[in-house]
């Protein structure tokens, strides 16, 4: 992700002769502590990402979609210039009918074989 910070303090302070002034010790320590915090957060994000990847690949994962097989066939019938889409699955499918649809939907019960 991106990290954006806003401040009213100028990033570079210039003296009267045009040379840049060094940041105060307090400002340098603040910057180094923020850099350390950012590095720790990046490490934590990587660890949590790895943990999520491992947990999402397990069979008891909450956010993963269970795997199921679908056999599909999409063929053109040259005689009447129509397409036929056949979906076969071992889980029930819900097909939604919409207005201005010329499709004919037929359902058959699941066969365990």
Secondary structure, DSSP 8 states (H G I E B T S, - for coil): -------SS-SS-B-TTS-B----HHHHHHHHHHHHHHHHHHHHHHHHHHHHHHHHTSTT-SSS-----EEEEEEEETTTTEEEEEEEESS-------TT-------------
